[in-house]
């Protein structure tokens, strides 16, 4: 059976509900409302455990946790010719490859968030 602790959890405040909502990226239809962040996280983890148990009993395959998926470090991005040109000029002016420039830009934007937002 899949390990519920490997999934990607997030707790955010829901203004509409007036409570914290715990969610899990790999199961977008699941959530748990609670008065505190800790209760919301515990609730959604417990819910995922229940769903995983049910899936095991019925023979369903659960989603592979994001943390357990292999990544090559490569992906393709499509953009407009104008953006491509602008980035190529900026890379040339900085004396770096276009790949290096884009990697620098996305690395600063994709910096890890707080521990509370990551996997529990």
C-alpha positions in Angstrom: 0.0 0.0 0.0 1.2 3.5 -0.8 2.6 5.6 2.2 0.4 8.6 3.0 3.3 10.4 4.4 4.9 10.7 0.9 2.2 12.8 -0.5 2.3 16.6 -0.9 0.2 18.5 1.6 -0.6 22.2 1.9 -2.6 24.1 4.5 -4.1 27.4 3.7 -6.6 29.8 5.3 -10.1 29.7 3.7 -11.8 33.1 4.1 -15.0 31.7 2.8 -15.1 28.9 5.3 -13.5 30.8 8.1 -11.2 27.8 8.7 -7.9 26.3 7.6 -8.2 23.9 4.7 -5.8 21.0 4.3 -5.3 19.7 0.8 -3.1 17.1 -1.0 -1.7 17.8 -4.5 -2.0 14.2 -5.8 -5.7 14.0 -4.7 -7.1 17.3 -5.8 -10.7 16.4 -4.8 -9.7 15.7 -1.1 -9.6 18.4 1.6 -10.2 18.9 5.3 -11.4 21.9 7.1 -10.3 22.6 10.7 -9.9 25.5 13.2 -6.1 25.2 13.3 -3.4 24.5 10.8 -2.3 21.4 12.6 -5.8 19.9 12.7 -6.3 20.6 9.0 -3.0 18.8 8.2 -3.7 15.9 10.5 -7.2 15.6 9.0 -6.2 15.5 5.4 -3.4 13.0 6.1 -5.9 10.8 7.9 -8.3 11.1 5.0 -5.6 10.2 2.5 -4.8 7.1 4.6 -8.5 6.1 4.5 -8.6 6.6 0.7 -5.4 4.6 0.3 -6.9 1.7 2.3 -10.1 1.7 0.3 -8.1 1.8 -2.9 -6.0 -1.2 -1.8 -9.2 -3.2 -1.0 -10.7 -2.5 -4.4 -7.5 -3.0 -6.3 -7.3 0.6 -7.5 -3.9 2.1 -8.2 -3.3 5.3 -6.1 -1.4 8.1 -7.7 2.4 8.0 -7.3 3.4 10.7 -4.8 5.2 13.6 -6.4 8.1 13.0 -4.0 8.5 9.4 -5.4 8.4 10.3 -9.1 11.6 10.5 -11.1 12.5 13.8 -12.7 15.1 14.2 -15.5 15.7 17.9 -14.9 14.6 18.7 -18.5 11.3 20.2 -19.7 10.3 22.2 -22.8 8.7 25.6 -22.5 6.9 27.2 -25.4 6.8 31.0 -25.6 6.3 33.7 -28.1 9.0 34.6 -30.6 9.2 38.0 -29.0 9.9 36.6 -25.5 12.4 34.2 -27.0 14.2 37.0 -28.7 14.2 39.2 -25.6 15.6 36.4 -23.5 18.3 35.5 -26.1 19.4 39.2 -26.1 19.5 39.3 -22.3 21.5 36.0 -22.3 24.0 37.4 -24.9 24.4 40.6 -22.9 25.1 38.7 -19.7 27.5 36.3 -21.5 25.6 33.2 -20.6 23.6 30.6 -22.5 19.9 31.0 -23.0 19.5 27.8 -20.9 21.6 29.3 -18.1 19.6 32.5 -18.1 16.2 30.8 -18.0 17.4 28.4 -15.3 18.6 31.3 -13.1 15.2 33.0 -13.6 13.1 30.0 -12.7 15.3 29.0 -9.8 14.7 32.2 -8.0 11.0 32.0 -8.7 10.7 28.3 -7.6 12.6 28.6 -4.4 11.2 26.2 -1.8 8.4 27.5 0.3 8.1 27.1 4.0 8.1 23.7 5.6 4.4 23.9 6.3 3.6 24.1 2.6 5.7 21.1 1.7 5.3 17.4 2.3 4.4 16.4 5.8 
